Amino acid sequence: MRNTSSIRSARTPATDSGIDTLIAARLQALRQARGLSLTQLSDASGVSKGMISKVERAESSPTATLLGKLAAGLGVSLAQLLTEDPSPGRMLRKREEQETWRDPDSGYRRRQVRERGAGSDVELVEIELPRGAQVSYPRWGGKPYRQCLWLLAGALRLEYGKDSFELAPGDCLDFGVDRPLVFKAMGRTACRYLLVMSP
């Protein structure tokens, strides 16, 4: 297992296996809450039963693309696989309390700035995508939601189904999860962007 995944929060210590353990517990809980067998989730997500079982036993460090497929198959947001249930009524969320996860393959880093469900349906996520890195997500299987992307640094190409958009710093793009998505860092540097997600 690679030592590139980490999670940092006041509730969960930053350990090499901490994020894999959290993902394992969240995946199993969400699957069981929906009454899905491994076979049914495999059919819905396109991920093999063997791989789902490995993730649920924390024997595999999943990539962003794999997590995207599982989230789509479950009909949940990616954050629901990567974070604990939000604490109600919190007005202030310190940086050190914002969970950070890194894709073991691409180096993609995701920081959960604001959780959905903590008194609001709005979710805020900061993404860092290394130079040349690409992350793909399937069309979501559950209730679609909207995303607004604000590019802070670098150059990004976003493929939204058959449409393709080239973004420069300061550009803002509104789109949904009702089509397959591909995010690719272009140019000579990494890119950093903010995602605001709402129903």
C-alpha positions in Angstrom: 0.0 0.0 0.0 1.4 3.4 -0.9 2.1 6.1 1.6 0.6 8.9 -0.5 -2.9 9.0 0.9 -3.6 11.1 4.0 -6.4 12.7 5.9 -6.1 15.5 8.3 -8.9 16.6 10.6 -9.6 17.2 14.3 -11.6 14.0 14.4 -9.4 11.7 12.4 -5.6 11.5 12.9 -3.2 11.7 9.9 -2.0 8.2 9.5 -0.9 6.3 6.4 -3.8 3.9 6.7 -6.3 6.3 8.2 -7.9 7.4 4.9 -8.1 3.9 3.5 -9.8 2.8 6.8 -12.3 5.7 6.6 -13.1 5.0 2.9 -13.5 1.3 3.7 -16.0 2.0 6.5 -17.9 4.7 4.5 -18.2 2.5 1.4 -19.5 -0.5 3.3 -21.9 1.7 5.3 -23.3 3.5 2.2 -23.6 0.2 0.3 -25.4 -1.5 3.1 -27.7 1.4 3.8 -28.9 1.2 0.2 -29.4 -2.6 0.5 -26.9 -3.3 -2.3 -24.9 -6.5 -2.5 -21.3 -6.4 -3.9 -22.6 -7.8 -7.2 -25.3 -5.0 -7.4 -22.8 -2.3 -6.7 -20.4 -3.8 -9.2 -23.1 -3.8 -11.9 -24.0 -0.2 -11.0 -20.5 1.2 -10.9 -18.5 -0.9 -13.4 -16.0 -1.8 -10.6 -15.3 -5.5 -10.1 -16.6 -7.3 -7.0 -13.1 -8.2 -6.0 -11.9 -4.6 -6.1 -14.9 -3.4 -4.1 -14.2 -6.1 -1.5 -10.5 -5.0 -1.3 -11.5 -1.4 -0.8 -14.0 -2.3 1.9 -11.3 -4.3 3.7 -8.9 -1.4 3.4 -6.5 -3.6 1.4 -6.4 -1.2 -1.6 -5.7 2.5 -1.9 -8.4 3.6 -4.5 -7.7 6.2 -7.1 -9.9 9.3 -7.7 -11.4 7.6 -10.9 -12.2 4.4 -9.0 -13.9 6.4 -6.1 -15.8 8.4 -8.7 -17.2 5.2 -10.2 -18.2 3.9 -6.8 -19.8 7.2 -5.8 -21.7 7.3 -9.1 -22.9 3.7 -8.6 -24.1 4.6 -5.1 -25.6 7.8 -6.2 -23.6 9.9 -3.6 -21.1 12.7 -3.8 -17.4 11.8 -3.7 -17.2 13.7 -0.4 -19.5 11.1 1.2 -16.8 8.4 0.6 -13.9 10.6 1.9 -15.3 12.3 5.0 -17.1 11.5 8.1 -20.7 12.7 8.7 -20.7 16.4 9.2 -21.0 17.9 12.6 -24.2 20.0 12.8 -24.2 23.7 13.7 -20.5 24.5 13.1 -20.0 28.0 11.8 -16.2 27.9 11.6 -14.2 25.1 9.9 -10.5 25.6 10.5 -8.1 24.7 7.8 -6.6 21.9 10.0 -10.1 20.4 10.3 -10.6 20.2 6.5 -9.9 16.7 5.3 -7.3 16.3 2.6 -7.0 13.3 0.3 -4.4 12.5 -2.3 -4.9 10.1 -5.3 -2.1 7.5 -5.0 -1.7 7.4 -8.8 -2.1 10.9 -10.2 -1.2 13.0 -7.2 -4.5 14.8 -7.5 -5.2 16.4 -4.1 -8.6 17.2 -2.7 -9.3 19.4 0.3 -12.9 19.4 1.8 -13.2 23.1 2.6 -16.9 22.8 3.5 -19.1 19.7 4.0 -22.5 19.4 2.5 -25.2 18.8 5.1 -23.8 20.9 7.9 -26.8 23.2 7.9 -26.6 23.7 4.1 -26.6 21.8 0.8 -23.6 23.7 -0.5 -20.3 21.9 -0.6 -16.9 23.6 -1.2 -13.8 21.7 -2.4 -10.3 22.8 -3.4 -8.5 20.7 -6.0 -4.8 20.6 -6.9 -4.1 18.7 -10.2 -0.4 18.1 -11.0 1.0 19.1 -14.4 -0.3 16.7 -17.1 -2.5 14.8 -14.7 -6.0 13.7 -15.7 -8.9 12.5 -13.7 -12.1 11.0 -15.2 -15.5 10.5 -13.7 -18.5 8.6 -15.1 -22.0 10.1 -15.3 -23.6 10.0 -11.8 -26.1 7.3 -11.2 -28.0 9.1 -8.5 -29.7 12.5 -8.4 -27.6 14.9 -10.5 -26.2 18.0 -8.9 -24.6 21.2 -10.2 -21.0 22.2 -9.9 -19.4 25.6 -10.4 -15.6 25.6 -11.0 -13.4 28.6 -10.5 -9.9 28.2 -11.8 -7.3 29.8 -9.4 -4.0 28.8 -11.1 -2.7 27.0 -14.1 -4.6 25.8 -17.2 -7.4 23.3 -17.2 -9.3 21.4 -19.9 -12.7 20.0 -18.8 -14.6 17.6 -21.0 -18.3 17.6 -20.1 -19.8 14.8 -22.2 -19.1 15.8 -25.8 -18.3 19.4 -24.9 -14.8 20.6 -24.1 -13.8 23.8 -22.3 -10.3 25.4 -21.9 -10.0 27.4 -18.7 -7.4 30.0 -17.7 -7.0 31.6 -14.2 -10.1 33.5 -13.2 -12.4 31.6 -15.5 -15.6 30.1 -14.0 -17.6 27.2 -15.5 -21.0 25.9 -14.5 -21.8 22.3 -15.2 -23.5 19.2 -13.8 -22.6 15.5 -13.1 -25.2 14.3 -15.6 -22.5 13.5 -18.2 -19.1 11.9 -18.0 -16.4 14.3 -16.9 -12.6 14.5 -17.6 -10.4 17.1 -15.8 -6.9 17.6 -17.3 -4.1 19.9 -16.2 -2.7 21.6 -19.3 0.5 23.7 -19.7 3.7 23.6 -17.8 2.4 23.9 -14.2 -0.1 22.2 -11.9 -3.5 23.7 -11.7 -5.6 24.6 -8.7 -9.4 25.2 -8.7 -12.3 25.6 -6.4 -15.5 23.5 -6.8 -18.8 24.7 -5.4 -21.4 22.0 -5.5 -25.2 22.3 -4.9 -28.4 20.4 -5.6 
